[in-house]
Amino acid sequence: MDEVMERLGVSKATAYLVIKRLNAELEAKGLRTIPGRVSERYFDETYFSLKGAGEDDI
């Protein structure tokens, strides 16, 4: 949770909401989650990936 706060520059309450939403998305895909924790890989893909961007676009 602290890392989510730091990386997004948000409050603790907002970080919890982000984690809760990401876990809901993972659960909808049939994956198991741990309350208050989220996969770093999924977090990075959701907030920091450039989906659809090729290397030439960066």
All heavy atoms as TSV, in Angstrom:
chain	resi	resn	atom	element	x	y	z
A	1	MET	N	N	0.820	-1.169	0.000
A	1	MET	CA	C	0.000	0.000	0.000
A	1	MET	C	C	0.873	1.244	0.000
A	1	MET	O	O	0.582	2.191	-0.711
A	1	MET	CB	C	-0.936	-0.059	1.201
A	1	MET	CG	C	-2.003	0.964	1.215
A	1	MET	SD	S	-1.616	2.434	2.149
A	1	MET	CE	C	-0.981	1.818	3.646
A	2	ASP	N	N	1.935	1.247	0.764
A	2	ASP	CA	C	2.829	2.402	0.794
A	2	ASP	C	C	3.456	2.650	-0.576
A	2	ASP	O	O	3.615	3.794	-0.991
A	2	ASP	CB	C	3.922	2.219	1.840
A	2	ASP	CG	C	3.380	2.276	3.266
A	2	ASP	OD1	O	2.360	2.961	3.482
A	2	ASP	OD2	O	3.977	1.642	4.154
A	3	GLU	N	N	3.800	1.567	-1.264
A	3	GLU	CA	C	4.406	1.724	-2.589
A	3	GLU	C	C	3.397	2.301	-3.581
A	3	GLU	O	O	3.744	3.135	-4.417
A	3	GLU	CB	C	4.944	0.385	-3.095
A	3	GLU	CG	C	5.753	0.538	-4.359
A	3	GLU	CD	C	6.478	-0.725	-4.774
A	3	GLU	OE1	O	6.646	-1.634	-3.942
A	3	GLU	OE2	O	6.869	-0.792	-5.942
A	4	VAL	N	N	2.146	1.876	-3.494
A	4	VAL	CA	C	1.099	2.436	-4.360
A	4	VAL	C	C	0.957	3.929	-4.080
A	4	VAL	O	O	0.896	4.745	-4.999
A	4	VAL	CB	C	-0.246	1.702	-4.160
A	4	VAL	CG1	C	-1.365	2.409	-4.910
A	4	VAL	CG2	C	-0.138	0.247	-4.607
A	5	MET	N	N	0.942	4.304	-2.798
A	5	MET	CA	C	0.854	5.720	-2.421
A	5	MET	C	C	2.002	6.519	-3.037
A	5	MET	O	O	1.785	7.574	-3.635
A	5	MET	CB	C	0.935	5.870	-0.892
A	5	MET	CG	C	-0.287	5.484	-0.139
A	5	MET	SD	S	-0.060	5.560	1.667
A	5	MET	CE	C	0.636	7.166	1.904
A	6	GLU	N	N	3.192	5.997	-2.882
A	6	GLU	CA	C	4.384	6.704	-3.360
A	6	GLU	C	C	4.417	6.810	-4.881
A	6	GLU	O	O	4.657	7.878	-5.435
A	6	GLU	CB	C	5.637	5.980	-2.861
A	6	GLU	CG	C	6.925	6.665	-3.248
A	6	GLU	CD	C	8.143	5.915	-2.722
A	6	GLU	OE1	O	8.102	5.434	-1.574
A	6	GLU	OE2	O	9.111	5.818	-3.478
A	7	ARG	N	N	4.161	5.709	-5.549
A	7	ARG	CA	C	4.287	5.691	-7.011
A	7	ARG	C	C	3.209	6.497	-7.709
A	7	ARG	O	O	3.448	7.061	-8.771
A	7	ARG	CB	C	4.297	4.257	-7.521
A	7	ARG	CG	C	5.587	3.554	-7.048
A	7	ARG	CD	C	5.731	2.180	-7.578
A	7	ARG	NE	N	5.949	2.215	-9.011
A	7	ARG	CZ	C	5.842	1.150	-9.778
A	7	ARG	NH1	N	5.521	-0.004	-9.257
A	7	ARG	NH2	N	6.039	1.240	-11.078
A	8	LEU	N	N	2.006	6.564	-7.113
A	8	LEU	CA	C	0.927	7.334	-7.726
A	8	LEU	C	C	0.799	8.731	-7.121
A	8	LEU	O	O	0.074	9.569	-7.659
A	8	LEU	CB	C	-0.405	6.589	-7.590
A	8	LEU	CG	C	-0.530	5.271	-8.338
A	8	LEU	CD1	C	-1.906	4.667	-8.104
A	8	LEU	CD2	C	-0.273	5.450	-9.830
A	9	GLY	N	N	1.461	8.967	-5.998
A	9	GLY	CA	C	1.371	10.258	-5.337
A	9	GLY	C	C	-0.022	10.534	-4.792
A	9	GLY	O	O	-0.553	11.630	-4.952
A	10	VAL	N	N	-0.603	9.506	-4.161
A	10	VAL	CA	C	-1.967	9.625	-3.639
A	10	VAL	C	C	-1.979	9.376	-2.137
A	10	VAL	O	O	-1.000	8.913	-1.555
A	10	VAL	CB	C	-2.932	8.640	-4.349
A	10	VAL	CG1	C	-3.017	8.947	-5.838
A	10	VAL	CG2	C	-2.513	7.194	-4.130
A	11	SER	N	N	-3.122	9.676	-1.514
A	11	SER	CA	C	-3.289	9.443	-0.083
A	11	SER	C	C	-3.447	7.952	0.210
A	11	SER	O	O	-3.669	7.147	-0.699
A	11	SER	CB	C	-4.523	10.190	0.424
A	11	SER	OG	O	-5.698	9.591	-0.103
A	12	LYS	N	N	-3.380	7.613	1.492
A	12	LYS	CA	C	-3.556	6.227	1.923
A	12	LYS	C	C	-4.940	5.710	1.531
A	12	LYS	O	O	-5.072	4.590	1.035
A	12	LYS	CB	C	-3.375	6.132	3.436
A	12	LYS	CG	C	-3.361	4.749	3.988
A	12	LYS	CD	C	-3.165	4.778	5.502
A	12	LYS	CE	C	-1.998	3.912	5.861
A	12	LYS	NZ	N	-1.744	3.879	7.307
A	13	ALA	N	N	-5.962	6.540	1.727
A	13	ALA	CA	C	-7.332	6.131	1.394
A	13	ALA	C	C	-7.468	5.845	-0.102
A	13	ALA	O	O	-8.093	4.856	-0.501
A	13	ALA	CB	C	-8.325	7.210	1.815
A	14	THR	N	N	-6.869	6.690	-0.926
A	14	THR	CA	C	-6.937	6.484	-2.372
A	14	THR	C	C	-6.156	5.243	-2.781
A	14	THR	O	O	-6.590	4.484	-3.646
A	14	THR	CB	C	-6.413	7.721	-3.119
A	14	THR	OG1	O	-7.207	8.850	-2.738
A	14	THR	CG2	C	-6.472	7.542	-4.626
A	15	ALA	N	N	-5.015	5.005	-2.141
A	15	ALA	CA	C	-4.228	3.804	-2.441
A	15	ALA	C	C	-5.037	2.548	-2.143
A	15	ALA	O	O	-5.018	1.586	-2.920
A	15	ALA	CB	C	-2.930	3.814	-1.642
A	16	TYR	N	N	-5.768	2.542	-1.027
A	16	TYR	CA	C	-6.623	1.394	-0.702
A	16	TYR	C	C	-7.695	1.203	-1.772
A	16	TYR	O	O	-7.997	0.073	-2.166
A	16	TYR	CB	C	-7.285	1.564	0.660
A	16	TYR	CG	C	-6.439	1.127	1.818
A	16	TYR	CD1	C	-6.104	2.016	2.825
A	16	TYR	CD2	C	-5.978	-0.189	1.926
A	16	TYR	CE1	C	-5.318	1.620	3.907
A	16	TYR	CE2	C	-5.200	-0.593	2.994
A	16	TYR	CZ	C	-4.875	0.311	3.980
A	16	TYR	OH	O	-4.102	-0.079	5.039
A	17	LEU	N	N	-8.282	2.291	-2.246
A	17	LEU	CA	C	-9.307	2.180	-3.292
A	17	LEU	C	C	-8.715	1.635	-4.590
A	17	LEU	O	O	-9.341	0.830	-5.280
A	17	LEU	CB	C	-9.963	3.537	-3.540
A	17	LEU	CG	C	-10.846	4.063	-2.415
A	17	LEU	CD1	C	-11.337	5.475	-2.739
A	17	LEU	CD2	C	-12.025	3.142	-2.174
A	18	VAL	N	N	-7.507	2.072	-4.924
A	18	VAL	CA	C	-6.829	1.568	-6.129
A	18	VAL	C	C	-6.604	0.070	-6.001
A	18	VAL	O	O	-6.917	-0.707	-6.920
A	18	VAL	CB	C	-5.490	2.311	-6.351
A	18	VAL	CG1	C	-4.631	1.609	-7.389
A	18	VAL	CG2	C	-5.743	3.758	-6.759
A	19	ILE	N	N	-6.076	-0.363	-4.867
A	19	ILE	CA	C	-5.808	-1.789	-4.645
A	19	ILE	C	C	-7.105	-2.584	-4.690
A	19	ILE	O	O	-7.171	-3.655	-5.309
A	19	ILE	CB	C	-5.069	-1.997	-3.309
A	19	ILE	CG1	C	-3.661	-1.408	-3.405
A	19	ILE	CG2	C	-5.024	-3.467	-2.927
A	19	ILE	CD1	C	-2.937	-1.298	-2.080
A	20	LYS	N	N	-8.145	-2.056	-4.072
A	20	LYS	CA	C	-9.443	-2.741	-4.061
A	20	LYS	C	C	-9.979	-2.905	-5.484
A	20	LYS	O	O	-10.478	-3.968	-5.859
A	20	LYS	CB	C	-10.430	-1.948	-3.208
A	20	LYS	CG	C	-11.749	-2.631	-3.004
A	20	LYS	CD	C	-12.628	-1.835	-2.049
A	20	LYS	CE	C	-13.939	-2.538	-1.803
A	20	LYS	NZ	N	-14.783	-1.820	-0.855
A	21	ARG	N	N	-9.865	-1.851	-6.299
A	21	ARG	CA	C	-10.346	-1.919	-7.680
A	21	ARG	C	C	-9.529	-2.909	-8.507
A	21	ARG	O	O	-10.082	-3.715	-9.263
A	21	ARG	CB	C	-10.288	-0.537	-8.335
A	21	ARG	CG	C	-10.875	-0.535	-9.742
A	21	ARG	CD	C	-10.806	0.824	-10.397
A	21	ARG	NE	N	-9.448	1.281	-10.608
A	21	ARG	CZ	C	-8.687	0.921	-11.656
A	21	ARG	NH1	N	-9.143	0.102	-12.553
A	21	ARG	NH2	N	-7.467	1.392	-11.776
A	22	LEU	N	N	-8.212	-2.874	-8.350
A	22	LEU	CA	C	-7.367	-3.811	-9.092
A	22	LEU	C	C	-7.673	-5.254	-8.692
A	22	LEU	O	O	-7.738	-6.144	-9.553
A	22	LEU	CB	C	-5.886	-3.492	-8.855
A	22	LEU	CG	C	-5.390	-2.179	-9.458
A	22	LEU	CD1	C	-3.951	-1.925	-9.036
A	22	LEU	CD2	C	-5.512	-2.175	-10.971
A	23	ASN	N	N	-7.871	-5.493	-7.401
A	23	ASN	CA	C	-8.214	-6.842	-6.952
A	23	ASN	C	C	-9.568	-7.281	-7.493
A	23	ASN	O	O	-9.752	-8.452	-7.856
A	23	ASN	CB	C	-8.181	-6.934	-5.429
A	23	ASN	CG	C	-6.770	-7.111	-4.906
A	23	ASN	OD1	O	-5.887	-7.584	-5.614
A	23	ASN	ND2	N	-6.542	-6.722	-3.670
A	24	ALA	N	N	-10.520	-6.362	-7.587
A	24	ALA	CA	C	-11.832	-6.701	-8.154
A	24	ALA	C	C	-11.677	-7.115	-9.621
A	24	ALA	O	O	-12.330	-8.065	-10.078
A	24	ALA	CB	C	-12.786	-5.524	-8.027
A	25	GLU	N	N	-10.804	-6.419	-10.352
A	25	GLU	CA	C	-10.558	-6.779	-11.758
A	25	GLU	C	C	-9.943	-8.174	-11.849
A	25	GLU	O	O	-10.338	-8.977	-12.707
A	25	GLU	CB	C	-9.618	-5.767	-12.408
A	25	GLU	CG	C	-10.228	-4.400	-12.611
A	25	GLU	CD	C	-9.229	-3.377	-13.132
A	25	GLU	OE1	O	-8.076	-3.752	-13.473
A	25	GLU	OE2	O	-9.588	-2.185	-13.184
A	26	LEU	N	N	-8.991	-8.469	-10.974
A	26	LEU	CA	C	-8.351	-9.789	-10.980
A	26	LEU	C	C	-9.343	-10.883	-10.604
A	26	LEU	O	O	-9.345	-11.955	-11.217
A	26	LEU	CB	C	-7.145	-9.794	-10.034
A	26	LEU	CG	C	-5.951	-8.952	-10.483
A	26	LEU	CD1	C	-4.927	-8.843	-9.354
A	26	LEU	CD2	C	-5.318	-9.532	-11.736
A	27	GLU	N	N	-10.190	-10.617	-9.620
A	27	GLU	CA	C	-11.200	-11.590	-9.208
A	27	GLU	C	C	-12.199	-11.848	-10.329
A	27	GLU	O	O	-12.644	-12.984	-10.524
A	27	GLU	CB	C	-11.918	-11.120	-7.950
A	27	GLU	CG	C	-11.051	-11.202	-6.714
A	27	GLU	CD	C	-11.667	-10.553	-5.489
A	27	GLU	OE1	O	-12.778	-9.991	-5.585
A	27	GLU	OE2	O	-11.027	-10.605	-4.425
A	28	ALA	N	N	-12.539	-10.825	-11.097
A	28	ALA	CA	C	-13.453	-10.977	-12.230
A	28	ALA	C	C	-12.847	-11.881	-13.301
A	28	ALA	O	O	-13.571	-12.521	-14.062
A	28	ALA	CB	C	-13.802	-9.614	-12.820
A	29	LYS	N	N	-11.517	-11.953	-13.332
A	29	LYS	CA	C	-10.817	-12.831	-14.274
A	29	LYS	C	C	-10.632	-14.235	-13.705
A	29	LYS	O	O	-10.011	-15.089	-14.323
A	29	LYS	CB	C	-9.440	-12.247	-14.613
A	29	LYS	CG	C	-9.507	-10.955	-15.387
A	29	LYS	CD	C	-8.118	-10.416	-15.659
A	29	LYS	CE	C	-8.201	-9.110	-16.422
A	29	LYS	NZ	N	-6.872	-8.611	-16.810
A	30	GLY	N	N	-11.152	-14.441	-12.480
A	30	GLY	CA	C	-11.082	-15.761	-11.865
A	30	GLY	C	C	-9.822	-16.005	-11.049
A	30	GLY	O	O	-9.538	-17.139	-10.676
A	31	LEU	N	N	-9.066	-14.951	-10.748
A	31	LEU	CA	C	-7.841	-15.105	-9.978
A	31	LEU	C	C	-8.097	-14.836	-8.502
A	31	LEU	O	O	-9.013	-14.106	-8.145
A	31	LEU	CB	C	-6.772	-14.136	-10.502
A	31	LEU	CG	C	-6.393	-14.336	-11.975
A	31	LEU	CD1	C	-5.525	-13.201	-12.449
A	31	LEU	CD2	C	-5.686	-15.664	-12.160
A	32	ARG	N	N	-7.292	-15.420	-7.655
A	32	ARG	CA	C	-7.402	-15.211	-6.220
A	32	ARG	C	C	-6.610	-13.967	-5.836
A	32	ARG	O	O	-5.570	-13.678	-6.415
A	32	ARG	CB	C	-6.856	-16.407	-5.456
A	32	ARG	CG	C	-7.664	-17.647	-5.674
A	32	ARG	CD	C	-7.088	-18.782	-4.887
A	32	ARG	NE	N	-7.797	-20.006	-5.222
A	32	ARG	CZ	C	-7.487	-21.174	-4.746
A	32	ARG	NH1	N	-6.475	-21.304	-3.909
A	32	ARG	NH2	N	-8.173	-22.234	-5.081
A	33	THR	N	N	-7.102	-13.255	-4.838
A	33	THR	CA	C	-6.418	-12.054	-4.373
A	33	THR	C	C	-6.301	-12.069	-2.859
A	33	THR	O	O	-6.990	-12.830	-2.184
A	33	THR	CB	C	-7.171	-10.782	-4.799
A	33	THR	OG1	O	-8.448	-10.775	-4.185
A	33	THR	CG2	C	-7.324	-10.693	-6.306
A	34	ILE	N	N	-5.451	-11.201	-2.345
A	34	ILE	CA	C	-5.290	-11.013	-0.904
A	34	ILE	C	C	-5.705	-9.583	-0.611
A	34	ILE	O	O	-5.161	-8.639	-1.201
A	34	ILE	CB	C	-3.826	-11.242	-0.476
A	34	ILE	CG1	C	-3.410	-12.675	-0.795
A	34	ILE	CG2	C	-3.652	-10.927	1.010
A	34	ILE	CD1	C	-1.932	-12.936	-0.603
A	35	PRO	N	N	-6.687	-9.390	0.272
A	35	PRO	CA	C	-7.134	-8.025	0.583
A	35	PRO	C	C	-5.972	-7.133	1.034
A	35	PRO	O	O	-5.122	-7.549	1.818
A	35	PRO	CB	C	-8.129	-8.225	1.730
A	35	PRO	CG	C	-8.617	-9.629	1.556
A	35	PRO	CD	C	-7.438	-10.399	1.027
A	36	GLY	N	N	-5.924	-5.921	0.477
A	36	GLY	CA	C	-4.884	-4.971	0.853
A	36	GLY	C	C	-3.574	-5.148	0.120
A	36	GLY	O	O	-2.631	-4.402	0.339
A	37	ARG	N	N	-3.508	-6.136	-0.774
A	37	ARG	CA	C	-2.283	-6.381	-1.548
A	37	ARG	C	C	-2.664	-6.561	-3.002
A	37	ARG	O	O	-3.753	-7.020	-3.311
A	37	ARG	CB	C	-1.574	-7.631	-1.050
A	37	ARG	CG	C	-1.155	-7.533	0.408
A	37	ARG	CD	C	-0.302	-8.698	0.784
A	37	ARG	NE	N	0.892	-8.714	-0.045
A	37	ARG	CZ	C	2.126	-8.599	0.428
A	37	ARG	NH1	N	2.319	-8.481	1.705
A	37	ARG	NH2	N	3.156	-8.621	-0.372
A	38	VAL	N	N	-1.754	-6.219	-3.888
A	38	VAL	CA	C	-2.002	-6.419	-5.307
A	38	VAL	C	C	-0.690	-6.810	-5.982
A	38	VAL	O	O	0.390	-6.406	-5.535
A	38	VAL	CB	C	-2.612	-5.153	-5.964
A	38	VAL	CG1	C	-1.613	-4.025	-6.015
A	38	VAL	CG2	C	-3.172	-5.447	-7.337
A	39	SER	N	N	-0.795	-7.587	-7.029
A	39	SER	CA	C	0.374	-7.999	-7.788
A	39	SER	C	C	1.085	-6.764	-8.349
A	39	SER	O	O	0.470	-5.920	-8.995
A	39	SER	CB	C	-0.068	-8.904	-8.938
A	39	SER	OG	O	0.889	-8.949	-9.961
A	40	GLU	N	N	2.388	-6.663	-8.092
A	40	GLU	CA	C	3.162	-5.530	-8.603
A	40	GLU	C	C	3.137	-5.529	-10.135
A	40	GLU	O	O	3.033	-4.477	-10.757
A	40	GLU	CB	C	4.598	-5.596	-8.095
A	40	GLU	CG	C	5.423	-4.400	-8.503
A	40	GLU	CD	C	6.795	-4.388	-7.862
A	40	GLU	OE1	O	7.135	-5.296	-7.083
A	40	GLU	OE2	O	7.546	-3.441	-8.167
A	41	ARG	N	N	3.202	-6.708	-10.710
A	41	ARG	CA	C	3.173	-6.814	-12.172
A	41	ARG	C	C	1.856	-6.264	-12.735
A	41	ARG	O	O	1.860	-5.498	-13.686
A	41	ARG	CB	C	3.358	-8.272	-12.569
A	41	ARG	CG	C	3.332	-8.498	-14.052
A	41	ARG	CD	C	3.567	-9.950	-14.360
A	41	ARG	NE	N	3.342	-10.207	-15.768
A	41	ARG	CZ	C	3.264	-11.402	-16.296
A	41	ARG	NH1	N	3.418	-12.464	-15.537
A	41	ARG	NH2	N	3.044	-11.557	-17.562
A	42	TYR	N	N	0.743	-6.647	-12.129
A	42	TYR	CA	C	-0.560	-6.176	-12.608
A	42	TYR	C	C	-0.706	-4.673	-12.385
A	42	TYR	O	O	-1.220	-3.956	-13.236
A	42	TYR	CB	C	-1.692	-6.945	-11.913
A	42	TYR	CG	C	-3.042	-6.651	-12.505
A	42	TYR	CD1	C	-3.358	-7.053	-13.799
A	42	TYR	CD2	C	-4.001	-5.952	-11.788
A	42	TYR	CE1	C	-4.593	-6.766	-14.357
A	42	TYR	CE2	C	-5.242	-5.670	-12.337
A	42	TYR	CZ	C	-5.529	-6.078	-13.620
A	42	TYR	OH	O	-6.755	-5.794	-14.179
A	43	PHE	N	N	-0.237	-4.194	-11.245
A	43	PHE	CA	C	-0.262	-2.766	-10.958
A	43	PHE	C	C	0.517	-1.995	-12.032
A	43	PHE	O	O	0.025	-1.017	-12.588
A	43	PHE	CB	C	0.336	-2.507	-9.568
A	43	PHE	CG	C	0.527	-1.052	-9.246
A	43	PHE	CD1	C	-0.547	-0.263	-8.871
A	43	PHE	CD2	C	1.780	-0.466	-9.313
A	43	PHE	CE1	C	-0.378	1.085	-8.564
A	43	PHE	CE2	C	1.963	0.861	-9.008
A	43	PHE	CZ	C	0.888	1.648	-8.644
A	44	ASP	N	N	1.733	-2.455	-12.327
A	44	ASP	CA	C	2.552	-1.785	-13.338
A	44	ASP	C	C	1.904	-1.827	-14.717
A	44	ASP	O	O	1.896	-0.828	-15.437
A	44	ASP	CB	C	3.941	-2.417	-13.408
A	44	ASP	CG	C	4.824	-2.030	-12.234
A	44	ASP	OD1	O	4.516	-1.032	-11.552
A	44	ASP	OD2	O	5.823	-2.744	-11.998
A	45	GLU	N	N	1.349	-2.979	-15.083
A	45	GLU	CA	C	0.697	-3.103	-16.396
A	45	GLU	C	C	-0.503	-2.168	-16.499
A	45	GLU	O	O	-0.751	-1.587	-17.546
A	45	GLU	CB	C	0.242	-4.545	-16.630
A	45	GLU	CG	C	1.359	-5.501	-16.905
A	45	GLU	CD	C	0.890	-6.942	-16.999
A	45	GLU	OE1	O	-0.336	-7.207	-16.848
A	45	GLU	OE2	O	1.738	-7.817	-17.221
A	46	THR	N	N	-1.234	-2.024	-15.411
A	46	THR	CA	C	-2.436	-1.203	-15.413
A	46	THR	C	C	-2.126	0.284	-15.445
A	46	THR	O	O	-2.749	1.041	-16.186
A	46	THR	CB	C	-3.305	-1.526	-14.181
A	46	THR	OG1	O	-3.617	-2.919	-14.196
A	46	THR	CG2	C	-4.592	-0.726	-14.197
A	47	TYR	N	N	-1.153	0.713	-14.674
A	47	TYR	CA	C	-0.889	2.141	-14.538
A	47	TYR	C	C	0.277	2.672	-15.364
A	47	TYR	O	O	0.330	3.871	-15.637
A	47	TYR	CB	C	-0.668	2.500	-13.065
A	47	TYR	CG	C	-1.971	2.613	-12.332
A	47	TYR	CD1	C	-2.537	1.508	-11.707
A	47	TYR	CD2	C	-2.673	3.803	-12.312
A	47	TYR	CE1	C	-3.754	1.600	-11.058
A	47	TYR	CE2	C	-3.896	3.905	-11.669
A	47	TYR	CZ	C	-4.425	2.801	-11.051
A	47	TYR	OH	O	-5.633	2.897	-10.427
A	48	PHE	N	N	1.210	1.813	-15.757
A	48	PHE	CA	C	2.421	2.333	-16.386
A	48	PHE	C	C	2.766	1.718	-17.737
A	48	PHE	O	O	3.758	2.119	-18.339
A	48	PHE	CB	C	3.618	2.170	-15.443
A	48	PHE	CG	C	3.427	2.886	-14.140
A	48	PHE	CD1	C	3.156	2.188	-12.978
A	48	PHE	CD2	C	3.481	4.263	-14.086
A	48	PHE	CE1	C	2.969	2.851	-11.773
A	48	PHE	CE2	C	3.285	4.951	-12.886
A	48	PHE	CZ	C	3.036	4.226	-11.733
A	49	SER	N	N	1.971	0.780	-18.241
A	49	SER	CA	C	2.325	0.174	-19.526
A	49	SER	C	C	1.801	1.044	-20.667
A	49	SER	O	O	0.856	1.811	-20.525
A	49	SER	CB	C	1.752	-1.235	-19.648
A	49	SER	OG	O	0.392	-1.208	-20.016
A	50	LEU	N	N	2.450	0.922	-21.776
A	50	LEU	CA	C	2.041	1.642	-22.973
A	50	LEU	C	C	1.474	0.628	-23.947
A	50	LEU	O	O	2.067	0.331	-24.982
A	50	LEU	CB	C	3.253	2.357	-23.592
A	50	LEU	CG	C	3.909	3.409	-22.718
A	50	LEU	CD1	C	5.185	3.925	-23.372
A	50	LEU	CD2	C	2.945	4.567	-22.466
A	51	LYS	N	N	0.310	0.073	-23.621
A	51	LYS	CA	C	-0.303	-0.949	-24.461
A	51	LYS	C	C	-0.554	-0.393	-25.847
A	51	LYS	O	O	-1.038	0.712	-26.014
A	51	LYS	CB	C	-1.625	-1.428	-23.855
A	51	LYS	CG	C	-1.443	-2.204	-22.587
A	51	LYS	CD	C	-2.753	-2.700	-22.058
A	51	LYS	CE	C	-2.511	-3.452	-20.762
A	51	LYS	NZ	N	-3.730	-3.930	-20.165
A	52	GLY	N	N	-0.187	-1.196	-26.818
A	52	GLY	CA	C	-0.402	-0.790	-28.203
A	52	GLY	C	C	0.708	0.088	-28.762
A	52	GLY	O	O	0.729	0.380	-29.946
A	53	ALA	N	N	1.633	0.495	-27.926
A	53	ALA	CA	C	2.720	1.342	-28.393
A	53	ALA	C	C	3.899	0.475	-28.782
A	53	ALA	O	O	4.353	-0.344	-27.994
A	53	ALA	CB	C	3.136	2.323	-27.320
A	54	GLY	N	N	4.369	0.647	-29.973
A	54	GLY	CA	C	5.560	-0.048	-30.410
A	54	GLY	C	C	6.786	0.699	-29.956
A	54	GLY	O	O	6.705	1.816	-29.462
A	55	GLU	N	N	7.956	0.068	-30.132
A	55	GLU	CA	C	9.186	0.727	-29.700
A	55	GLU	C	C	9.388	2.051	-30.442
A	55	GLU	O	O	9.964	2.982	-29.894
A	55	GLU	CB	C	10.374	-0.205	-29.915
A	55	GLU	CG	C	10.387	-1.355	-28.929
A	55	GLU	CD	C	11.624	-2.212	-29.095
A	55	GLU	OE1	O	12.651	-1.692	-29.565
A	55	GLU	OE2	O	11.547	-3.397	-28.763
A	56	ASP	N	N	8.917	2.127	-31.676
A	56	ASP	CA	C	9.077	3.360	-32.453
A	56	ASP	C	C	8.216	4.492	-31.913
A	56	ASP	O	O	8.490	5.661	-32.164
A	56	ASP	CB	C	8.718	3.110	-33.920
A	56	ASP	CG	C	9.678	2.130	-34.578
A	56	ASP	OD1	O	10.828	2.024	-34.105
A	56	ASP	OD2	O	9.277	1.487	-35.561
A	57	ASP	N	N	7.155	4.145	-31.149
A	57	ASP	CA	C	6.251	5.156	-30.630
A	57	ASP	C	C	6.771	5.808	-29.346
A	57	ASP	O	O	6.253	6.820	-28.914
A	57	ASP	CB	C	4.879	4.536	-30.334
A	57	ASP	CG	C	4.210	4.026	-31.596
A	57	ASP	OD1	O	4.530	4.557	-32.675
A	57	ASP	OD2	O	3.398	3.099	-31.498
A	58	ILE	N	N	7.787	5.215	-28.747
A	58	ILE	CA	C	8.271	5.718	-27.446
A	58	ILE	C	C	9.281	6.814	-27.652
A	58	ILE	O	O	10.077	6.864	-28.471
A	58	ILE	CB	C	8.869	4.569	-26.590
A	58	ILE	CG1	C	7.776	3.564	-26.331
A	58	ILE	CG2	C	9.465	5.074	-25.306
A	58	ILE	CD1	C	8.225	2.322	-25.606
